[in-house]
Amino acid sequence: MIIAVDGPAAAGKGTLARALAQHYNYHFLDTGALYRMVGLGVVSAGGDPRDAAAALKAAESLRPDKVNDADLRSEAVGEAASIVAVNPEVRSALLGFQRAFARKEPGAVLDGRDIGTVVCPDAEAKIFVTASAEVRARRRLAEIAERSAAPAFDVVLAEIKARDARDSSRAHAPLIPASDAYVLDSSDLSREEALAKAIAYVETRR
Ligand code: C5P
């Protein structure tokens, strides 16, 4: 079984997807980390993420074993990721790895932006996790504050909105709920409540 978890930045999809994978004992893939690796690859080589050739080169030399690297988590790398993610050649270079991962037995949970629409349109369960931009900015701020000095709320909110705009308006695989996705608004839900709703939905798809 494949469970697709999509949604905007800081909606809580990573936390939810990991918890679902643990609940069902499935494999888990954070596909945003793949785009982050490409963004980091370009920037750390001194390149510009808007440079299509540099981005494609980084995508083709991807090291998925580095998927948990702490260097991937910064806002700057997230921004670079969302720039390289606009490039259709980068997206298609990452497709094979994601699709092969999704076929792992006994099942897989993938989180991203286009899992239910492009990577795994046949996924048995599709969840689109969302929350208001303000709630997501507050969550992101709390997350950053755990690691380093926290920026101002307005700065984080503006970054979240800029990332939403870029992810939703791109021509290839934009951020949009699949027509058959279960939309889960987590604005007023605790992690446990969101997980309980997601499990109740997945149970109807098994
Ligand atoms: O989810 P995360 O914030 O780690 O993703 C970083 C960026 O990678 C996103 O803003 C998005 O532009 C891109 N991405 C994507 N498709 C995915 C996962 C992430 O375009 N499946």
Boltz pocket constraint, residues with backbone or C-beta under 6 A from the ligand:
constraints:
  - pocket:
      binder: B
      contacts: [[A, 9], [A, 10], [A, 31], [A, 32], [A, 33], [A, 35], [A, 36], [A, 78], [A, 81], [A, 82], [A, 83], [A, 85], [A, 111], [A, 112], [A, 113], [A, 114], [A, 115], [A, 163], [A, 167], [A, 173]]
      max_distance: 6.0
